[in-house]
Amino acid sequence: MHMITEKLLVGNINDAKEPPDQIGALLLVAAEYASESPSWLISGRIPFSEYAEAEPLLLDQAVNWVEQHISDNRVMVCCRAGMGRSVSVVMAYLCCVQGMTYDEVLKLVMRRRPGAMPLPNLEKAITQVRLLREVRAKDKKKRVSRPASGA
């Protein structure tokens, strides 16, 4: 298990099977595993294939999941080895939600998780996730700002 920020960690499948008490939410992103989490732990699963390119729609779901749970919890994202898929989700979250640049996030992750290997074309996928999030935000703003129609 590796702490990337104070509230965001990456781990491997063993960490997912026996999460430490200080973790409040766990996201498993390994397609080849399912994990039974303790009842005290908020858990989710978004299946990414190992060594495959990051799929923007899955990455978007994972970023949203982390965003929904991180304000009240320390979140750990896990895959088989804690080096590729989990790192990629954490990087996407930091870029898309925290506003960090890809280069800043890559340096941070490589310092905090030696051996990290982000998924192929991750930077491109993160750009697509940012665009998806912008469109959603604009749509939400339009719906909120529409005046109620009178009869």
N, C-alpha and C positions, 0 to 999 in steps of 0.2 A: 504494500500500500504506500502511495506517495502523495503527499500533500502538495497540491499545486497552488491553491490559495488557502486562506484561513477556513473557508467553508466548502471547498471543492477538492476532492481527492480522486485519484485513479487507483484501481486495484485489479487483481487477477481473479480467476474463478474461485480460488481458495478463500480469498478475502470476501467474496460474495457468499460463499457457503457458511463462513463464520465471521460475520461483520463485527467490528469492534463497537462497544457501547456508545462511543461518542458520535457515531453515524446515526442520523435520523431518517435518511432516505437513501435508497440504493437503486440505481438503474443498471440493469444487465443488458449489454448490447451485443452479446455473442449469440448468433443464430443457432449454434450447435449445442447450446446449453439451456436448460431450464433450471431454476433454482427455487427451492422452498425457503422463504425468508422467515425469520422469527416474527411472531405476532406483533411485537413492539415496533417493527420497522416498516416504514412506508416503502413499497417496492414497485418497480415497473420493469417491463421488458420490451425493448425495441430491437428486433433482430437484424444485425448487420452481418454480412458474409465476410469471413476472414480474407484478407488480402485483396478484396474487391475495391473498386473505386467507391468513394462515399456517395451514396444516393441522396441528392438534395432533399427529397421529400421525407426520407427517414431521418436525415440529419435535422431537418426542421422540427420534426416530432420530438426528437431527443432534446434539442435546445429548449423547446417549449416545456417539456417535462421537467428539466432541470430548473428552468425559470419559475415554474409553479411551486417547486418544493424548497428552493434554496433560502428563501427569506426566513423560514422557521426552522430550518434543519441544516446540518452539515451533510452534504451530498457526496456519495461515492459512486463513480461510474466504473463498471467492471466489464472486462472481456476475458478471453482465455488467459492471456499473458499480462494484460495491463500495459500494453505498449503501443497498440495500433488503434483499434476501434474506440477504446475508452478515451485515449489521449485525443483522438480526433473530435469526439463529441465535446470534450472539455474545451478544446481550442475553439470550436465553433461557438460555444456558449460565450466564451470570453470576447470573441470578435463581435458576435451579433447582439449580445445583450450588454456587455460591459464596454463596448466601443473601442476595444484595443485593436491595433493593426495586426495583420497576420504575422509580420516579422517580429513584433513585440511578443506576441503569444508564443511563437515558435521558440524564441530565445528563452522565455520563462519556462516553458514545458521541458525543453532540453536540459535546462539547469536543474529543475525539480524532479524530472523523471529520466535519469540517464538511460539510454538505449531506446528512447521513444522513437517510434516509426509511424508518423501520421499516414493515413490512407492515401493512395495515389489520387492526384488531382484534388486534394482537399481544399486548397485555396479557391479554386474555381467553384467547388460545391458551396463553400461558405459565401461566396459572392451571390450565388443563386438563392441561398437561404436568406440573405439580407434583403434581396429583392422581394421574395415572398412575404417577408415580414413587413416591408414598406407598403406593399399592396394591401395587405390585411389591415394595417394601421389606417391607411387612407379610406378603405371601405368602411371601417368602424367609425371613423370620424364623419363620413358622409351620412351614415345611418343615424348617428347621434345628433347631427346638426340639421337634419331635415325637419321642417315644421310639421306638426300634426295636421293632417288634413281634416278640415271641418265639413260637416254635412249640411 
